[in-house]
Amino acid sequence: MGAIDSRLFKRNSIAKPHRQRSTLARREEWIGWLFVSPWVIGFVLLTAGPMLASLGLSFTEATLLSPPRFVGLDNYRMLFSTDEVKSLFWKSLSNTSYYVFLSVPLTVALGFAMALLLNQDLKGQGIFRTIYYLPSIMPPVAVATVWTWVFNKQYGLLNAALAWVGIEGPAWLTSVEWSKPALVISSVWTAGGGMLVFLAGLQGVPTDLYDAAKVDGAGVWSRFRHVTLPMVSSTIFFVLVTSIITSFQVFVIVFVFSGAVGGSQAGSLGGPANSTLMYVVYLYRLAFKQFRMGFASALAWIYFVILMVFTALVFKSSSAWVYYEGELLGGGDGK
Amino acid sequence: MLELAYLLNQRRVKMEQKTLSRREFLRMATVAAAGTVGAALAGCAQPAPGVVEKVVKETVVVEVEGTPEVVEVTKIVEVAPPLETVEIVYLGADESGAGAVAFDVYTDQVIPPFIEENPHIKVTFEPAVGDWDDMIIADAAAGTAPDIFPHWAEFGRRLMEEGQMLALQDYIPQEDLDDFLEQQLIACRVGPSLFALPRYISTVALTYNKDYLDEAGIEYPDETWDWTDLENALQQLGEMGTSERGTLFPYYVNPWYQPVFVWANGGEWMNKEYMGTKMLIDQPEAMEALRWQYDMIYRHGYAPTGEEVEGLGWWEAWQSGRFAFYEGHSWQVSEFVSVCDWEWDYAPLPKNPNTGERGGIVFNDSQSVYAGTKHPVEAVEFLRYVSSPEVEKIMMTSVHGWQPCRRSLDEEWITESAGAKAGKNVKAFIDILPTVRQDPYFMNDAQVKEIYEPIWDQIWVTGDIGLDEGVQRIVTSVNEYLDSVA
């Protein structure tokens, strides 16, 4: 045999390992896609696809029962009108914001408080945890119906309790002033879900931090403020974001409350006098009672943008108050 | 041995290769040919596929040697083939609240006779449960709505206007429609086309609690009563106090069916009988009637405010036992009979003292054939069947207790309905029929309701706005909107 062409050798010696790695990598990639394909197919068919369809519908006058008619940006222009005959966008957004900005801090704070209480070394902790969590997994319609009885002006538990302390309770459900506060109060029912997450976060706080703080002379409040809060800030952030998203979608309780309003029929959904007309309720009314699918789709996409912006703001703020253990241990930015 | 093995193997191979000897081939060919000939001969003896032969006897006149004679001849004729079996889906509703028992009426009493008469039509029953009206919209959009389905008020009307219902005028002769109230048929038409048939009549009569009236020494109402007589009775009842049922009231004002009183007073709700394009409730006659009702609540205290009956829908107020007088609908008769454990009865709505007229109302409770049905002929056949007097009688005497829409069944309603058998004066629902009008429905009705309902709530439910101010705001806004879309 003559001298071997080194170029050939080099080419072969480089090519052979590269072919093997890329084949293996490609194979693994395909297997990965195969495993996620059910979710991807479901997402495309059931979420992304309908979302794109609704985006298209938002530029049309559509009832879904007849061919859509292209109207350009008319739906969006009408949406922002302050004339309540044309659009209840501002009214419904105002009602929803009222509900979100009151119910979210209330439920998050209550959930956190319950978790702090349950984080003690108590007998029967499991039972209490179950009792506090149970309300949040009950069927929403049943819960809403119970609340209509609680809020009844004449016979409800709430006004009875207020009467014990000499206060005459208002007509919670048939009053424009008190119908939204009634919704906010009823939202505490769902605090149990956040409580469970907070409890997990609290139980993940290293006890040696508390020991070290005690050694440094930190009292209960100082330990809470300088150890507990920072260490569960990521959990608080998670619960906050998910609560905001859920609260913005309030519907069932309004649907049930509206049926209880002085004999009104479903046509007054969001009553009395649109005082409980939440954004999603308005969207439902437009789509399924008025068959205005195009306008409802425009409303949905604007809501999506609002929610994304709001969530982005919360994420942006998190750099100021959320601490991740990885960062503290020198990972990430190493701050 | 080797040779034997070779031969056996050859046979095995041959069998595996499915090779045929000449003898085997000829044998098989003969059998196949014989079979083919036999089948052909058998075919000749049978009628062509899909054709049915029938033996008929006829008498004919023949000439025998110049003399006409009547003879009977037998011959075989071909008749129309049996119809292909089709399946139609029928969505049936229950307003009685009786649940499964009510749906059994459809499956056990209504559908079987039709199937017996029409064996080629298979009817699949679907009970209308949950938010079935929303589901029909989704089904219609998907092209899978039931072949025959019920509907009511604006939800049904909208489906009609969107072309989701089959036009029926070519299938149903006019004489079939003469038995229905024209005021109900108005809501079943779009222009000259008929898209629905009424399902039952729902109209209103004065319901009264005999126990409370006896206690107050008040005579029971009858057809002579007018608004003044009713007011006097309410005044006599006065403050009724409370019972284990709760606070008691002389009267219940239903804020959603005010047109009855407006019409009785000579006023109008809108400018047309149907699909109104202008609201007229600010006119003097209409305002007078509305004021009469408004004062019942806010001036005299005969009727509760919204907060006093919080949580109690108008459709269940009577069953609470807290009212001496109430405007009951005919579709509620069966439920009242089964639920109300006190003495009560019906009387015609009181007449207006000025005009001497009684106001009456009917609603658009109908059923239709889905425009996308694959079997329109069979579906219409079934629709006509479920609208027939026979089926209406079944629904009237069953737990549904529907007041039949066929005028020919008025007498049966008075004598055989659940209310009649319970000794109630259900004739009150018949006496009102000459004056009934269709529940008002505006052009773009859903958007009109969006405008006026929140203000209406503030007048009748929360009391935040006075009647005059509220009506003015409503009429101005609604008419501005209707002018803008005209």
Boltz contact constraints between the chains, C-beta under 6 A:
constraints:
  - contact:
      token1: [A, 63]
      token2: [B, 162]
      max_distance: 6.0
  - contact:
      token1: [A, 64]
      token2: [B, 141]
      max_distance: 6.0
  - contact:
      token1: [A, 65]
      token2: [B, 140]
      max_distance: 6.0
  - contact:
      token1: [A, 65]
      token2: [B, 141]
      max_distance: 6.0
  - contact:
      token1: [A, 65]
      token2: [B, 162]
      max_distance: 6.0
  - contact:
      token1: [A, 65]
      token2: [B, 164]
      max_distance: 6.0
  - contact:
      token1: [A, 66]
      token2: [B, 162]
      max_distance: 6.0
  - contact:
      token1: [A, 85]
      token2: [B, 451]
      max_distance: 6.0
  - contact:
      token1: [A, 85]
      token2: [B, 477]
      max_distance: 6.0
  - contact:
      token1: [A, 85]
      token2: [B, 481]
      max_distance: 6.0
  - contact:
      token1: [A, 148]
      token2: [B, 311]
      max_distance: 6.0
  - contact:
      token1: [A, 152]
      token2: [B, 310]
      max_distance: 6.0
  - contact:
      token1: [A, 152]
      token2: [B, 311]
      max_distance: 6.0
  - contact:
      token1: [A, 153]
      token2: [B, 307]
      max_distance: 6.0
  - contact:
      token1: [A, 153]
      token2: [B, 310]
      max_distance: 6.0
  - contact:
      token1: [A, 171]
      token2: [B, 307]
      max_distance: 6.0
  - contact:
      token1: [A, 173]
      token2: [B, 310]
      max_distance: 6.0
  - contact:
      token1: [A, 174]
      token2: [B, 306]
      max_distance: 6.0
  - contact:
      token1: [A, 174]
      token2: [B, 307]
      max_distance: 6.0
  - contact:
      token1: [A, 174]
      token2: [B, 310]
      max_distance: 6.0
  - contact:
      token1: [A, 174]
      token2: [B, 461]
      max_distance: 6.0
  - contact:
      token1: [A, 174]
      token2: [B, 462]
      max_distance: 6.0
  - contact:
      token1: [A, 176]
      token2: [B, 462]
      max_distance: 6.0
  - contact:
      token1: [A, 260]
      token2: [B, 311]
      max_distance: 6.0
  - contact:
      token1: [A, 262]
      token2: [B, 306]
      max_distance: 6.0
  - contact:
      token1: [A, 262]
      token2: [B, 461]
      max_distance: 6.0
  - contact:
      token1: [A, 263]
      token2: [B, 313]
      max_distance: 6.0
  - contact:
      token1: [A, 263]
      token2: [B, 314]
      max_distance: 6.0
  - contact:
      token1: [A, 267]
      token2: [B, 449]
      max_distance: 6.0
  - contact:
      token1: [A, 267]
      token2: [B, 453]
      max_distance: 6.0
  - contact:
      token1: [A, 268]
      token2: [B, 453]
      max_distance: 6.0
  - contact:
      token1: [A, 268]
      token2: [B, 457]
      max_distance: 6.0
  - contact:
      token1: [A, 271]
      token2: [B, 457]
      max_distance: 6.0
  - contact:
      token1: [A, 272]
      token2: [B, 457]
      max_distance: 6.0
  - contact:
      token1: [A, 272]
      token2: [B, 461]
      max_distance: 6.0
  - contact:
      token1: [A, 272]
      token2: [B, 462]
      max_distance: 6.0
  - contact:
      token1: [A, 273]
      token2: [B, 454]
      max_distance: 6.0
  - contact:
      token1: [A, 273]
      token2: [B, 457]
      max_distance: 6.0
  - contact:
      token1: [A, 273]
      token2: [B, 458]
      max_distance: 6.0
  - contact:
      token1: [A, 274]
      token2: [B, 454]
      max_distance: 6.0
  - contact:
      token1: [A, 288]
      token2: [B, 134]
      max_distance: 6.0
  - contact:
      token1: [A, 289]
      token2: [B, 446]
      max_distance: 6.0
  - contact:
      token1: [A, 290]
      token2: [B, 446]
      max_distance: 6.0
  - contact:
      token1: [A, 291]
      token2: [B, 158]
      max_distance: 6.0
